């Protein structure tokens, strides 16, 4: 192993205790991102949940190089501005959506929410977008989501399809992302979301949530039932709901 690689990585890794193991947080890495207009420089972090605590970067590199990490999902966070010290910061807990984020699917509003929240964070001047890789299909996984889509094409709504396949409506956990957030910032945050469960998760973890920022848009004939189901079945705040409640 090259000692230079170890010395470069060593001071860029943080260890965060989790009730499920150890979170290794690597970063920040400078990441220039193409925006709708121009570009923005984010600081990128990625984290990995492991079942054992390793002492240093050399042990981490040796351990991880022997594992096929490409077959595992890892979450990450894009940080913009002086996230640690700024008095105000907007954050987004964004659940991965393979079809919406990558392919631009119009069956949901996920791709719109991803890019719009990044734009909002840059416009605000300080914030972070947490990209949660184990949240596909509200936590059921990509293959199961594909099966749920087949049911939706036969008239099931998103909640009914998940339940019919033996899943709960929403199996997502935000605990690891919240631990990373606490490691990066101790001051209040404003949460970009329409989902009260995300708001409740942050508050239950003792975070100071100063505000809720709504994120509705990109409604079309393809996703109007999906959006209505979010409100009527999953309890999301309606588009007209007061953002400060």
GROMACS elastic network, one bead per residue, 0.5 to 0.9 nm:
[ bonds ]
;  ai    aj funct       b0    kb
    1     4     6  0.87819   500
    1     5     6  0.78859   500
    1     6     6  0.80865   500
    1    58     6  0.82478   500
    1    61     6  0.88282   500
    1    62     6  0.82640   500
    2     5     6  0.54781   500
    2     6     6  0.67727   500
    2     7     6  0.89950   500
    3     6     6  0.50700   500
    3     7     6  0.62132   500
    3     8     6  0.86890   500
    3    58     6  0.83890   500
    4     7     6  0.50974   500
    4     8     6  0.62141   500
    4     9     6  0.86669   500
    5     8     6  0.51963   500
    5     9     6  0.61948   500
    5    10     6  0.83406   500
    5    58     6  0.88878   500
    6     9     6  0.52751   500
    6    10     6  0.56537   500
    6    56     6  0.89575   500
    6    57     6  0.59114   500
    6    58     6  0.57557   500
    6    61     6  0.78488   500
    7    10     6  0.52373   500
    7    11     6  0.73614   500
    7    57     6  0.79951   500
    7    58     6  0.87714   500
    8    11     6  0.68803   500
    8    12     6  0.74535   500
    9    12     6  0.52594   500
    9    13     6  0.66816   500
    9    26     6  0.81120   500
    9    27     6  0.87710   500
    9    57     6  0.65755   500
    9    58     6  0.88968   500
   10    13     6  0.59454   500
   10    14     6  0.89493   500
   10    56     6  0.70205   500
   10    58     6  0.78004   500
   11    14     6  0.79096   500
   11    57     6  0.83129   500
   12    25     6  0.80862   500
   12    26     6  0.55313   500
   12    27     6  0.52725   500
   12    28     6  0.70141   500
   12    29     6  0.89799   500
   13    24     6  0.65377   500
   13    25     6  0.55051   500
   13    27     6  0.65868   500
   13    56     6  0.89222   500
   13    57     6  0.74590   500
   14    23     6  0.81296   500
   14    24     6  0.57823   500
   14    25     6  0.50206   500
   14    26     6  0.64318   500
   14    27     6  0.84380   500
   14   183     6  0.88476   500
   15    22     6  0.68752   500
   15    23     6  0.58813   500
   15    25     6  0.64109   500
   15    53     6  0.83265   500
   16    22     6  0.60113   500
   16    24     6  0.63557   500
   16    25     6  0.74503   500
   16   179     6  0.73029   500
   16   180     6  0.74891   500
   16   183     6  0.77446   500
   17    20     6  0.84681   500
   17    21     6  0.67244   500
   17    22     6  0.50873   500
   17    23     6  0.61971   500
   17    24     6  0.88750   500
   17   179     6  0.82010   500
   18    21     6  0.51174   500
   18    22     6  0.54509   500
   18    23     6  0.64505   500
   18    49     6  0.83748   500
   18   175     6  0.83893   500
   18   176     6  0.70392   500
   18   179     6  0.76088   500
   19    22     6  0.80252   500
   19   175     6  0.89850   500
   19   176     6  0.89877   500
   20    23     6  0.88614   500
   20    49     6  0.78881   500
   20    50     6  0.82772   500
   20    51     6  0.72920   500
   20   176     6  0.89539   500
   21    49     6  0.64839   500
   21    50     6  0.56701   500
   21    52     6  0.64742   500
   21    53     6  0.79366   500
   22    48     6  0.81051   500
   22    49     6  0.56367   500
   22    50     6  0.51956   500
   22    51     6  0.60687   500
   22    52     6  0.63078   500
   22    53     6  0.60828   500
   22    54     6  0.89781   500
   23    47     6  0.63466   500
   23    48     6  0.55254   500
   23    50     6  0.63507   500
   23    51     6  0.88334   500
   23    53     6  0.88512   500
   23   176     6  0.77313   500
   23   179     6  0.87540   500
   23   180     6  0.83559   500
   24    46     6  0.82471   500
   24    47     6  0.53501   500
   24    48     6  0.52695   500
   24    49     6  0.65208   500
   24    50     6  0.76426   500
   25    45     6  0.66855   500
   25    46     6  0.57877   500
   25    48     6  0.67336   500
   25    76     6  0.87271   500
   25   180     6  0.76263   500
   26    29     6  0.83837   500
   26    44     6  0.86658   500
   26    45     6  0.55413   500
   26    46     6  0.55103   500
   26    47     6  0.62615   500
   26    48     6  0.86811   500
   27    30     6  0.87103   500
   27    43     6  0.76757   500
   27    44     6  0.62684   500
   27    46     6  0.68341   500
   27    47     6  0.89622   500
   28    31     6  0.89989   500
   28    43     6  0.52633   500
   28    44     6  0.52454   500
   28    45     6  0.52502   500
   28    46     6  0.85740   500
   28    79     6  0.84936   500
   29    42     6  0.81822   500
   29    43     6  0.53304   500
   29    45     6  0.65866   500
   30    41     6  0.67847   500
   30    42     6  0.61473   500
   30    44     6  0.63465   500
   31    40     6  0.83238   500
   31    41     6  0.56763   500
   31    42     6  0.51182   500
   31    43     6  0.58169   500
   31    44     6  0.61570   500
   31    78     6  0.84037   500
   32    39     6  0.67009   500
   32    40     6  0.56996   500
   32    42     6  0.61031   500
   32    43     6  0.85042   500
   33    38     6  0.87824   500
   33    39     6  0.54735   500
   33    40     6  0.53287   500
   33    41     6  0.61368   500
   33    42     6  0.70295   500
   34    37     6  0.77860   500
   34    38     6  0.63353   500
   34    40     6  0.66999   500
   34    41     6  0.89828   500
   35    38     6  0.54831   500
   35    40     6  0.67831   500
   35   115     6  0.80784   500
   35   118     6  0.84174   500
   35   119     6  0.73154   500
   36    39     6  0.78313   500
   36   115     6  0.85719   500
   36   119     6  0.81903   500
   40    80     6  0.84975   500
   40   122     6  0.73024   500
   41    80     6  0.72284   500
   41    81     6  0.86810   500
   42    78     6  0.59023   500
   42    79     6  0.54944   500
   42    81     6  0.76036   500
   42   128     6  0.88722   500
   43    77     6  0.82176   500
   43    78     6  0.57036   500
   43    80     6  0.62324   500
   43    81     6  0.83403   500
   44    76     6  0.72701   500
   44    77     6  0.58447   500
   44    79     6  0.61643   500
   44    80     6  0.88460   500
   45    75     6  0.88252   500
   45    76     6  0.54876   500
   45    77     6  0.52357   500
   45    78     6  0.65280   500
   45    79     6  0.78566   500
   46    74     6  0.70938   500
   46    75     6  0.59637   500
   46    77     6  0.62889   500
   46    78     6  0.88492   500
   47    74     6  0.63735   500
   47    75     6  0.58705   500
   47    76     6  0.58618   500
   47    77     6  0.84546   500
   47   177     6  0.89881   500
   47   180     6  0.81947   500
   48    73     6  0.85255   500
   48    74     6  0.58002   500
   48    75     6  0.72058   500
   48    76     6  0.87922   500
   49    74     6  0.81400   500
   49   176     6  0.84592   500
   50    53     6  0.75548   500
   54    57     6  0.80561   500
   54    58     6  0.89817   500
   54    59     6  0.60667   500
   54    60     6  0.61471   500
   54    63     6  0.87449   500
   55    58     6  0.83022   500
   55    59     6  0.65763   500
   55    60     6  0.77877   500
   56    59     6  0.55353   500
   56    60     6  0.63834   500
   56    61     6  0.88299   500
   57    61     6  0.60368   500
   57    62     6  0.84958   500
   58    61     6  0.52485   500
   58    62     6  0.61667   500
   58    63     6  0.85608   500
   59    62     6  0.51172   500
   59    63     6  0.60217   500
   59    64     6  0.85059   500
   60    63     6  0.51798   500
   60    64     6  0.60105   500
   60    65     6  0.83850   500
   61    64     6  0.52867   500
   61    65     6  0.58681   500
   61    66     6  0.86457   500
   62    65     6  0.54617   500
   62    66     6  0.67128   500
   63    66     6  0.56175   500
   63    67     6  0.69873   500
   64    67     6  0.51529   500
   64    68     6  0.78350   500
   64    69     6  0.73544   500
   65    68     6  0.75179   500
   65    69     6  0.82292   500
   66    69     6  0.88234   500
   67    70     6  0.86540   500
   68    71     6  0.59170   500
   68    72     6  0.74345   500
   69    72     6  0.50559   500
   69    73     6  0.76345   500
   69    74     6  0.84596   500
   70    73     6  0.74445   500
   73   133     6  0.57957   500
   73   134     6  0.64730   500
   74   132     6  0.77791   500
   74   133     6  0.57975   500
   74   134     6  0.76105   500
   75   130     6  0.76260   500
   75   131     6  0.57251   500
   75   134     6  0.74538   500
   75   177     6  0.83463   500
   76   129     6  0.84730   500
   76   130     6  0.59941   500
   76   131     6  0.53206   500
   76   132     6  0.67663   500
   76   133     6  0.79167   500
   76   177     6  0.86465   500
   77   128     6  0.65655   500
   77   129     6  0.54548   500
   77   131     6  0.57267   500
   77   132     6  0.83726   500
   77   177     6  0.87417   500
   77   180     6  0.88858   500
   78   118     6  0.87851   500
   78   127     6  0.83875   500
   78   128     6  0.53913   500
   78   129     6  0.50722   500
   78   130     6  0.64632   500
   78   131     6  0.79037   500
   79    82     6  0.84199   500
   79    83     6  0.67376   500
   79    91     6  0.89665   500
   79   126     6  0.77738   500
   79   127     6  0.59334   500
   79   129     6  0.65524   500
   79   130     6  0.85264   500
   80    83     6  0.65142   500
   80   121     6  0.72084   500
   80   122     6  0.67540   500
   80   125     6  0.70967   500
   80   126     6  0.52245   500
   80   127     6  0.52282   500
   80   128     6  0.59524   500
   80   129     6  0.85735   500
   81    84     6  0.87256   500
   81    86     6  0.81187   500
   81    89     6  0.89438   500
   81   122     6  0.80801   500
   81   125     6  0.59505   500
   81   127     6  0.67207   500
   81   128     6  0.87941   500
   82    85     6  0.57952   500
   82    86     6  0.55950   500
   82    89     6  0.88438   500
   82   125     6  0.83728   500
   82   126     6  0.61226   500
   82   127     6  0.81041   500
   83    86     6  0.57810   500
   83    87     6  0.87460   500
   83    88     6  0.84909   500
   83    89     6  0.66575   500
   83   126     6  0.57424   500
   83   127     6  0.59011   500
   83   128     6  0.74518   500
   83   184     6  0.74466   500
   83   185     6  0.66638   500
   84    87     6  0.88050   500
   84   184     6  0.60226   500
   84   186     6  0.72411   500
   84   187     6  0.76005   500
   85    88     6  0.87046   500
   85   185     6  0.75442   500
   85   186     6  0.85482   500
   85   187     6  0.75531   500
   86    89     6  0.67353   500
   86   126     6  0.70475   500
   86   187     6  0.80573   500
   87   187     6  0.69226   500
   87   188     6  0.74934   500
   87   189     6  0.87398   500
   88   124     6  0.86934   500
   88   125     6  0.88929   500
   88   126     6  0.70789   500
   88   127     6  0.81424   500
   88   187     6  0.79868   500
   88   188     6  0.69307   500
   88   189     6  0.64937   500
   88   190     6  0.76233   500
   88   210     6  0.87279   500
   89   121     6  0.79772   500
   89   124     6  0.76458   500
   89   125     6  0.78359   500
   89   126     6  0.50108   500
   89   128     6  0.77040   500
   89   187     6  0.85507   500
   89   188     6  0.73954   500
   89   189     6  0.52119   500
   89   190     6  0.61985   500
   89   191     6  0.87349   500
   90   117     6  0.89993   500
   90   120     6  0.82236   500
   90   121     6  0.60459   500
   90   124     6  0.73736   500
   90   125     6  0.87946   500
   90   126     6  0.65796   500
   90   128     6  0.65848   500
   90   129     6  0.85417   500
   90   189     6  0.57934   500
   90   191     6  0.58876   500
   90   192     6  0.67314   500
   90   211     6  0.88739   500
   90   213     6  0.82823   500
   91   117     6  0.83207   500
   91   121     6  0.73806   500
   91   126     6  0.87556   500
   91   127     6  0.52833   500
   91   129     6  0.56468   500
   91   130     6  0.75773   500
   91   189     6  0.66869   500
   91   190     6  0.61445   500
   91   191     6  0.50851   500
   91   192     6  0.59222   500
   91   193     6  0.89663   500
   92   114     6  0.86041   500
   92   117     6  0.67929   500
   92   118     6  0.84455   500
   92   121     6  0.87211   500
   92   127     6  0.82819   500
   92   128     6  0.64776   500
   92   130     6  0.60147   500
   92   131     6  0.83789   500
   92   190     6  0.86671   500
   92   191     6  0.59233   500
   92   192     6  0.50397   500
   92   193     6  0.68852   500
   93   128     6  0.86472   500
   93   129     6  0.62357   500
   93   131     6  0.65723   500
   93   132     6  0.71816   500
   93   174     6  0.81613   500
   93   177     6  0.79947   500
   93   191     6  0.79412   500
   93   192     6  0.76984   500
   93   193     6  0.78266   500
   93   198     6  0.76301   500
   94    97     6  0.87955   500
   94   110     6  0.83891   500
   94   113     6  0.81724   500
   94   114     6  0.68639   500
   94   129     6  0.68794   500
   94   130     6  0.57806   500
   94   131     6  0.50777   500
   94   132     6  0.60160   500
   94   133     6  0.89420   500
   94   135     6  0.86730   500
   94   193     6  0.89051   500
   95   110     6  0.82681   500
   95   130     6  0.82286   500
   95   131     6  0.61102   500
   95   133     6  0.67065   500
   95   134     6  0.77267   500
   95   135     6  0.51214   500
   95   136     6  0.65430   500
   95   137     6  0.84675   500
   95   138     6  0.74905   500
   95   139     6  0.87200   500
   95   172     6  0.86094   500
   96   100     6  0.86204   500
   96   101     6  0.72595   500
   96   110     6  0.82344   500
   96   131     6  0.63438   500
   96   132     6  0.56498   500
   96   133     6  0.52878   500
   96   134     6  0.72620   500
   96   135     6  0.57851   500
   96   136     6  0.53535   500
   96   137     6  0.81808   500
   96   138     6  0.88677   500
   97   100     6  0.53101   500
   97   101     6  0.54019   500
   97   102     6  0.75816   500
   97   110     6  0.64671   500
   97   111     6  0.75884   500
   97   133     6  0.85810   500
   97   135     6  0.79555   500
   97   136     6  0.56472   500
   97   137     6  0.71400   500
   97   142     6  0.85171   500
   98   101     6  0.56322   500
   98   102     6  0.55770   500
   98   103     6  0.71505   500
   98   104     6  0.89115   500
   98   105     6  0.89568   500
   98   136     6  0.73440   500
   98   142     6  0.75451   500
   99   102     6  0.57486   500
   99   103     6  0.50917   500
   99   104     6  0.64132   500
   99   105     6  0.54420   500
   99   106     6  0.88030   500
   99   107     6  0.86671   500
   99   108     6  0.87445   500
   99   110     6  0.87047   500
   99   111     6  0.83586   500
  100   103     6  0.56216   500
  100   106     6  0.69579   500
  100   107     6  0.76905   500
  100   108     6  0.65783   500
  100   109     6  0.71147   500
  100   110     6  0.53788   500
  100   112     6  0.80479   500
  101   104     6  0.57663   500
  101   105     6  0.76529   500
  101   110     6  0.62408   500
  101   112     6  0.79194   500
  101   113     6  0.88974   500
  101   114     6  0.70129   500
  101   115     6  0.85969   500
  102   105     6  0.80616   500
  102   111     6  0.74759   500
  103   111     6  0.84372   500
  104   110     6  0.85088   500
  104   111     6  0.59170   500
  104   112     6  0.82828   500
  105   108     6  0.66520   500
  105   109     6  0.81568   500
  105   110     6  0.84403   500
  105   111     6  0.74796   500
  106   109     6  0.67251   500
  106   110     6  0.87153   500
  106   111     6  0.84421   500
  106   218     6  0.84526   500
  106   219     6  0.87179   500
  106   220     6  0.75928   500
  106   221     6  0.88004   500
  106   222     6  0.59273   500
  106   223     6  0.63462   500
  107   110     6  0.89912   500
  107   220     6  0.86734   500
  107   221     6  0.88470   500
  107   222     6  0.52430   500
  107   224     6  0.85222   500
  107   226     6  0.74494   500
  108   111     6  0.77846   500
  108   112     6  0.87105   500
  108   218     6  0.88298   500
  108   219     6  0.86187   500
  108   222     6  0.77395   500
  108   223     6  0.53076   500
  108   224     6  0.84892   500
  108   226     6  0.66088   500
  108   227     6  0.75304   500
  109   112     6  0.53839   500
  109   113     6  0.61631   500
  109   114     6  0.87443   500
  109   216     6  0.82948   500
  109   217     6  0.73721   500
  109   218     6  0.62863   500
  109   219     6  0.73564   500
  109   223     6  0.72864   500
  109   226     6  0.87797   500
  109   227     6  0.79293   500
  110   114     6  0.60947   500
  110   115     6  0.87567   500
  111   114     6  0.51382   500
  111   115     6  0.64160   500
  111   116     6  0.84183   500
  112   115     6  0.54950   500
  112   116     6  0.58107   500
  112   117     6  0.82953   500
  112   216     6  0.89862   500
  112   217     6  0.73923   500
  112   218     6  0.65684   500
  113   116     6  0.51277   500
  113   117     6  0.57885   500
  113   118     6  0.84230   500
  113   215     6  0.66932   500
  113   216     6  0.77385   500
  113   217     6  0.78968   500
  113   218     6  0.87161   500
  114   117     6  0.55040   500
  114   118     6  0.64325   500
  114   119     6  0.88304   500
  114   129     6  0.84696   500
  114   131     6  0.89736   500
  115   118     6  0.51366   500
  115   119     6  0.62241   500
  115   120     6  0.86353   500
  116   119     6  0.50028   500
  116   120     6  0.61032   500
  116   121     6  0.86175   500
  116   215     6  0.80505   500
  117   121     6  0.61016   500
  117   122     6  0.86094   500
  117   129     6  0.76345   500
  117   192     6  0.71525   500
  117   215     6  0.76683   500
  118   121     6  0.51452   500
  118   122     6  0.62814   500
  118   123     6  0.85674   500
  118   127     6  0.87974   500
  118   128     6  0.82260   500
  118   129     6  0.69199   500
  119   122     6  0.52423   500
  119   123     6  0.61048   500
  119   124     6  0.85557   500
  120   123     6  0.50189   500
  120   124     6  0.60225   500
  120   125     6  0.85685   500
  120   127     6  0.89492   500
  121   124     6  0.50269   500
  121   125     6  0.62056   500
  121   126     6  0.60838   500
  121   127     6  0.53210   500
  121   128     6  0.70739   500
  121   129     6  0.81204   500
  122   125     6  0.50467   500
  122   126     6  0.66292   500
  122   127     6  0.75020   500
  123   126     6  0.81917   500
  124   127     6  0.75624   500
  127   189     6  0.83205   500
  127   190     6  0.88485   500
  128   181     6  0.88409   500
  130   177     6  0.70872   500
  130   181     6  0.87079   500
  131   177     6  0.88773   500
  132   135     6  0.59232   500
  132   136     6  0.84362   500
  132   174     6  0.84602   500
  132   177     6  0.76684   500
  133   136     6  0.68854   500
  134   138     6  0.87042   500
  134   139     6  0.62954   500
  134   140     6  0.85294   500
  134   141     6  0.72917   500
  134   172     6  0.79316   500
  134   173     6  0.89061   500
  135   138     6  0.52403   500
  135   140     6  0.72889   500
  135   141     6  0.70871   500
  135   171     6  0.79959   500
  135   172     6  0.58087   500
  135   173     6  0.80388   500
  136   139     6  0.51961   500
  136   140     6  0.62790   500
  136   142     6  0.57975   500
  136   145     6  0.74543   500
  136   172     6  0.88130   500
  137   140     6  0.53161   500
  137   141     6  0.57166   500
  137   142     6  0.64647   500
  137   144     6  0.76200   500
  137   145     6  0.52132   500
  137   146     6  0.87332   500
  137   148     6  0.86989   500
  137   162     6  0.87387   500
  137   170     6  0.83968   500
  137   171     6  0.89875   500
  138   141     6  0.77901   500
  138   145     6  0.86703   500
  138   169     6  0.73612   500
  138   170     6  0.51074   500
  138   171     6  0.59038   500
  138   172     6  0.57703   500
  139   142     6  0.88622   500
  139   170     6  0.65462   500
  139   173     6  0.82176   500
  140   143     6  0.81942   500
  140   144     6  0.59353   500
  140   145     6  0.65954   500
  140   162     6  0.81473   500
  140   167     6  0.71403   500
  140   168     6  0.86228   500
  140   170     6  0.82719   500
  140   171     6  0.69786   500
  140   172     6  0.85209   500
  141   144     6  0.55064   500
  141   145     6  0.60507   500
  141   146     6  0.87663   500
  142   146     6  0.62318   500
  142   147     6  0.88083   500
  143   146     6  0.51193   500
  143   147     6  0.65719   500
  143   148     6  0.87663   500
  144   147     6  0.50734   500
  144   148     6  0.61956   500
  144   149     6  0.86468   500
  144   162     6  0.84300   500
  144   165     6  0.81309   500
  145   149     6  0.61779   500
  145   150     6  0.87741   500
  145   162     6  0.80757   500
  146   149     6  0.50557   500
  146   150     6  0.65969   500
  147   150     6  0.51406   500
  147   151     6  0.66763   500
  147   152     6  0.88200   500
  147   161     6  0.84712   500
  147   165     6  0.81999   500
  148   151     6  0.51270   500
  148   152     6  0.62378   500
  148   153     6  0.87428   500
  148   156     6  0.86139   500
  148   158     6  0.74032   500
  148   160     6  0.88991   500
  148   161     6  0.51605   500
  148   162     6  0.61033   500
  148   164     6  0.85631   500
  148   165     6  0.73151   500
  149   153     6  0.62460   500
  149   154     6  0.88202   500
  149   156     6  0.88304   500
  149   158     6  0.80716   500
  149   161     6  0.76567   500
  150   153     6  0.51953   500
  150   154     6  0.68114   500
  150   156     6  0.89812   500
  150   161     6  0.86260   500
  151   154     6  0.51532   500
  151   155     6  0.67411   500
  151   156     6  0.56941   500
  151   157     6  0.81751   500
  151   158     6  0.87480   500
  151   160     6  0.86964   500
  151   161     6  0.57732   500
  151   162     6  0.89514   500
  151   164     6  0.86875   500
  152   155     6  0.51225   500
  152   157     6  0.56636   500
  152   158     6  0.66915   500
  152   160     6  0.84537   500
  152   161     6  0.63576   500
  153   156     6  0.71326   500
  153   157     6  0.89223   500
  156   159     6  0.79131   500
  156   160     6  0.56294   500
  156   161     6  0.55651   500
  157   160     6  0.53001   500
  157   161     6  0.60683   500
  157   162     6  0.87297   500
  157   225     6  0.74426   500
  157   226     6  0.69927   500
  157   229     6  0.69658   500
  158   161     6  0.52565   500
  158   162     6  0.63758   500
  158   163     6  0.87608   500
  158   169     6  0.80129   500
  158   225     6  0.89198   500
  158   226     6  0.66865   500
  158   229     6  0.71461   500
  158   230     6  0.84886   500
  159   162     6  0.53822   500
  159   163     6  0.62853   500
  159   164     6  0.85865   500
  159   168     6  0.80778   500
  159   169     6  0.52642   500
  159   170     6  0.84351   500
  159   229     6  0.76137   500
  159   230     6  0.86624   500
  159   233     6  0.71165   500
  159   234     6  0.76147   500
  160   163     6  0.51940   500
  160   164     6  0.59296   500
  160   165     6  0.86118   500
  160   169     6  0.79256   500
  161   164     6  0.51409   500
  161   165     6  0.63531   500
  161   166     6  0.88708   500
  161   167     6  0.86945   500
  161   169     6  0.87199   500
  162   165     6  0.53088   500
  162   166     6  0.65994   500
  162   167     6  0.52086   500
  162   168     6  0.63527   500
  162   169     6  0.59163   500
  162   170     6  0.86005   500
  163   166     6  0.50728   500
  163   168     6  0.55646   500
  163   169     6  0.63375   500
  164   167     6  0.72817   500
  165   168     6  0.89358   500
  167   170     6  0.81546   500
  167   171     6  0.79770   500
  168   171     6  0.62255   500
  169   234     6  0.77113   500
  170   234     6  0.84699   500
  173   176     6  0.78026   500
  173   177     6  0.85962   500
  173   201     6  0.84819   500
  174   177     6  0.53775   500
  174   178     6  0.60697   500
  174   179     6  0.87509   500
  174   198     6  0.75755   500
  174   201     6  0.68406   500
  174   202     6  0.81187   500
  175   178     6  0.51457   500
  175   179     6  0.63490   500
  175   180     6  0.88431   500
  175   201     6  0.78796   500
  175   202     6  0.86917   500
  175   205     6  0.81826   500
  176   179     6  0.50714   500
  176   180     6  0.63636   500
  176   181     6  0.86131   500
  177   180     6  0.51074   500
  177   181     6  0.61206   500
  177   182     6  0.86656   500
  178   182     6  0.61610   500
  178   183     6  0.86024   500
  178   201     6  0.84709   500
  178   202     6  0.69332   500
  178   205     6  0.75788   500
  178   207     6  0.85704   500
  179   182     6  0.51356   500
  179   183     6  0.63186   500
  179   184     6  0.88298   500
  179   205     6  0.89694   500
  180   183     6  0.50182   500
  180   184     6  0.63639   500
  180   185     6  0.87157   500
  181   184     6  0.51645   500
  181   185     6  0.60066   500
  181   186     6  0.81891   500
  182   185     6  0.52901   500
  182   186     6  0.58928   500
  182   187     6  0.89823   500
  182   207     6  0.80531   500
  183   186     6  0.75688   500
  185   188     6  0.82024   500
  185   189     6  0.86969   500
  186   189     6  0.88333   500
  186   207     6  0.82024   500
  186   208     6  0.85144   500
  187   207     6  0.85738   500
  187   208     6  0.71997   500
  188   207     6  0.72060   500
  188   209     6  0.55973   500
  188   210     6  0.58376   500
  188   211     6  0.89610   500
  189   207     6  0.80797   500
  189   208     6  0.65223   500
  189   209     6  0.51196   500
  189   210     6  0.57126   500
  189   211     6  0.72670   500
  190   208     6  0.86717   500
  190   209     6  0.56031   500
  190   210     6  0.52439   500
  190   212     6  0.55916   500
  190   213     6  0.68331   500
  191   198     6  0.84724   500
  191   199     6  0.72088   500
  191   209     6  0.69939   500
  191   210     6  0.80708   500
  191   211     6  0.63691   500
  191   213     6  0.59063   500
  191   214     6  0.85525   500
  192   211     6  0.85920   500
  192   212     6  0.59091   500
  192   214     6  0.59310   500
  192   215     6  0.65381   500
  193   196     6  0.78052   500
  193   198     6  0.74736   500
  193   199     6  0.78265   500
  193   212     6  0.66825   500
  193   213     6  0.60466   500
  193   214     6  0.53892   500
  193   215     6  0.58523   500
  193   216     6  0.87837   500
  193   237     6  0.87758   500
  194   198     6  0.85453   500
  194   199     6  0.88543   500
  194   212     6  0.81975   500
  194   213     6  0.78004   500
  194   214     6  0.54741   500
  194   215     6  0.61960   500
  194   216     6  0.75681   500
  194   231     6  0.89797   500
  194   236     6  0.55681   500
  194   237     6  0.52562   500
  194   238     6  0.75475   500
  194   239     6  0.80420   500
  194   243     6  0.88504   500
  195   198     6  0.56998   500
  195   199     6  0.68903   500
  195   200     6  0.89993   500
  195   230     6  0.85083   500
  195   231     6  0.89839   500
  195   234     6  0.84504   500
  195   235     6  0.73805   500
  195   237     6  0.63740   500
  196   200     6  0.60267   500
  196   201     6  0.85287   500
  196   235     6  0.73014   500
  196   236     6  0.61264   500
  196   237     6  0.69208   500
  197   201     6  0.60636   500
  197   202     6  0.87295   500
  197   235     6  0.86406   500
  197   236     6  0.83606   500
  198   201     6  0.51079   500
  198   202     6  0.64512   500
  198   203     6  0.87564   500
  199   202     6  0.54349   500
  199   203     6  0.63451   500
  199   204     6  0.86147   500
  199   209     6  0.79682   500
  199   212     6  0.78583   500
  200   203     6  0.51317   500
  200   204     6  0.58839   500
  200   205     6  0.85191   500
  201   204     6  0.51633   500
  201   205     6  0.63045   500
  201   206     6  0.89266   500
  201   207     6  0.89907   500
  202   205     6  0.52224   500
  202   206     6  0.66926   500
  202   207     6  0.55383   500
  202   208     6  0.79909   500
  202   209     6  0.73727   500
  203   206     6  0.51518   500
  203   207     6  0.52319   500
  203   208     6  0.68298   500
  203   209     6  0.67951   500
  204   207     6  0.74196   500
  206   209     6  0.89633   500
  209   212     6  0.77097   500
  210   244     6  0.85080   500
  211   243     6  0.72777   500
  211   244     6  0.55683   500
  211   245     6  0.78742   500
  212   242     6  0.89026   500
  212   243     6  0.53004   500
  212   244     6  0.56794   500
  212   245     6  0.73897   500
  213   243     6  0.56569   500
  213   244     6  0.76996   500
  214   237     6  0.83025   500
  214   239     6  0.73987   500
  214   241     6  0.84392   500
  214   242     6  0.86563   500
  214   243     6  0.59685   500
  215   239     6  0.81292   500
  216   219     6  0.81065   500
  216   238     6  0.88369   500
  216   239     6  0.62455   500
  217   239     6  0.89443   500
  218   223     6  0.86859   500
  219   222     6  0.80055   500
  219   223     6  0.63444   500
  219   224     6  0.59816   500
  219   227     6  0.77191   500
  220   223     6  0.55743   500
  220   224     6  0.57709   500
  221   224     6  0.56518   500
  221   225     6  0.82183   500
  222   225     6  0.77578   500
  222   226     6  0.82889   500
  223   226     6  0.50139   500
  223   227     6  0.61633   500
  223   228     6  0.85934   500
  224   227     6  0.51473   500
  224   228     6  0.61184   500
  224   229     6  0.85236   500
  225   228     6  0.50293   500
  225   229     6  0.59927   500
  225   230     6  0.86163   500
  226   229     6  0.51382   500
  226   230     6  0.64266   500
  227   230     6  0.51512   500
  227   231     6  0.68013   500
  227   232     6  0.88340   500
  228   231     6  0.52877   500
  228   232     6  0.59830   500
  228   233     6  0.80585   500
  228   238     6  0.88596   500
  229   232     6  0.50004   500
  229   233     6  0.51165   500
  229   234     6  0.65929   500
  229   235     6  0.85354   500
  229   236     6  0.87818   500
  230   233     6  0.57925   500
  230   235     6  0.63194   500
  230   236     6  0.55146   500
  230   237     6  0.85103   500
  230   238     6  0.88470   500
  231   234     6  0.57935   500
  231   237     6  0.62707   500
  231   238     6  0.59989   500
  231   239     6  0.89011   500
  232   235     6  0.60487   500
  232   236     6  0.75709   500
  232   238     6  0.89066   500
  233   236     6  0.81711   500
  235   238     6  0.85948   500
  236   239     6  0.89965   500
  237   240     6  0.79726   500
  237   241     6  0.59006   500
  237   242     6  0.85536   500
  237   243     6  0.87449   500
  238   241     6  0.51712   500
  238   242     6  0.87822   500
  239   242     6  0.86017   500
  240   243     6  0.84363   500
  241   244     6  0.87398   500
  241   245     6  0.81470   500
  242   245     6  0.58171   500
